[in-house]
């Protein structure tokens, strides 16, 4: 089953953001879709959030915690979820996943320049 993770990325400058990784295929060698967010998108109160589409990551980062190569800081996995359903297109995405607080549907679209807006709907 495919997974999604949220990594807290602490940079050497002292700043912090979150990297949201989405496993699009079960192929362990395939890259994973990656977004940068300012908030913890795994929490139920994250009903609408923006995310910056960043370069695909190696699947290695689905499990990695610790130092990032090249002096780019440290990552800690703060959430892990299983993906029940997904539809990913170049400028739209729908992911149904459970980060542990119940299943949710995250639907997003690219607005401009790699910035996406996602809306979360909790599922029962």
C-alpha positions in Angstrom: 0.0 0.0 0.0 1.2 3.5 -0.8 2.0 6.0 1.9 2.3 9.7 2.6 4.5 11.3 5.2 5.0 14.7 6.7 8.6 15.7 7.6 9.5 18.6 9.8 12.6 20.1 8.1 14.8 22.2 10.3 17.2 24.3 8.3 20.7 25.4 9.4 19.4 29.0 9.4 17.1 28.1 12.2 13.9 28.3 10.1 11.5 25.4 9.7 9.0 24.1 7.2 7.3 20.8 6.5 7.8 18.5 3.5 4.8 16.5 2.5 5.7 13.4 0.5 3.2 11.4 -1.5 4.1 7.9 -2.8 2.4 7.8 -6.2 3.4 4.3 -7.1 4.3 1.2 -5.1 7.6 0.9 -7.1 10.2 1.4 -4.3 12.6 3.0 -6.9 10.1 5.6 -8.2 10.4 9.2 -6.9 7.8 10.6 -4.7 5.7 13.7 -5.1 6.8 16.5 -2.8 5.3 19.7 -1.5 6.6 22.3 1.1 4.1 23.6 3.6 4.3 26.0 6.5 1.9 24.1 8.7 1.1 20.5 9.8 -1.3 19.4 7.2 -2.0 16.1 9.1 -4.1 17.8 11.7 -7.9 18.0 11.3 -7.8 21.8 11.8 -5.8 22.2 8.5 -8.9 22.6 6.4 -7.4 24.8 3.7 -3.7 25.2 3.2 -1.2 26.3 0.6 1.7 24.2 -0.5 4.7 24.8 -2.8 5.4 22.0 -5.3 9.0 21.2 -5.0 11.2 18.7 -6.9 10.3 15.0 -6.5 12.2 13.3 -3.7 13.8 9.8 -3.5 11.6 7.2 -1.9 14.4 6.9 0.7 12.9 10.0 2.4 9.6 8.2 3.2 11.6 6.4 6.0 14.5 8.7 6.6 14.9 10.8 9.8 18.1 12.7 10.6 20.6 14.8 8.7 19.9 15.8 5.1 22.9 15.6 2.7 24.7 18.7 1.7 24.3 20.5 5.0 20.6 21.1 4.3 19.5 20.5 7.9 17.6 17.8 9.7 14.3 16.0 9.1 11.9 14.3 11.5 8.8 12.4 10.5 5.9 14.0 12.3 3.1 12.1 10.5 2.7 9.0 8.4 -0.4 7.9 6.6 -1.7 5.2 4.3 -3.2 6.2 1.0 -6.5 4.6 0.2 -7.1 6.4 -3.1 -5.4 9.0 -5.2 -5.6 10.8 -8.5 -2.6 12.9 -9.4 -2.4 15.1 -12.5 0.0 17.8 -13.5 -2.1 20.6 -12.0 -4.6 18.8 -9.8 -4.5 16.2 -7.1 -6.8 14.2 -4.9 -5.4 12.1 -2.1 -7.5 10.1 0.4 -5.3 9.2 3.4 -5.4 8.6 7.1 -2.7 10.2 9.2 -4.1 8.6 12.4 -7.0 11.0 13.1 -9.4 9.4 10.7 -9.6 9.3 6.9 -9.5 12.6 5.0 -9.7 13.7 1.4 -7.2 16.3 0.3 -8.0 18.0 -3.0 -5.7 20.5 -4.5 -5.0 22.5 -7.6 -2.1 24.6 -8.7 -2.9 28.3 -8.5 0.2 29.9 -9.9 4.0 29.4 -10.1 4.1 26.1 -8.3 1.8 27.2 -5.4 -1.1 24.9 -4.8 -4.1 25.3 -2.6 -5.5 22.2 -0.9 -8.8 21.7 0.9 -9.3 18.9 3.5 -12.6 17.1 4.0 -12.8 14.5 6.8 -14.5 11.3 5.7 -16.7 9.1 7.8 
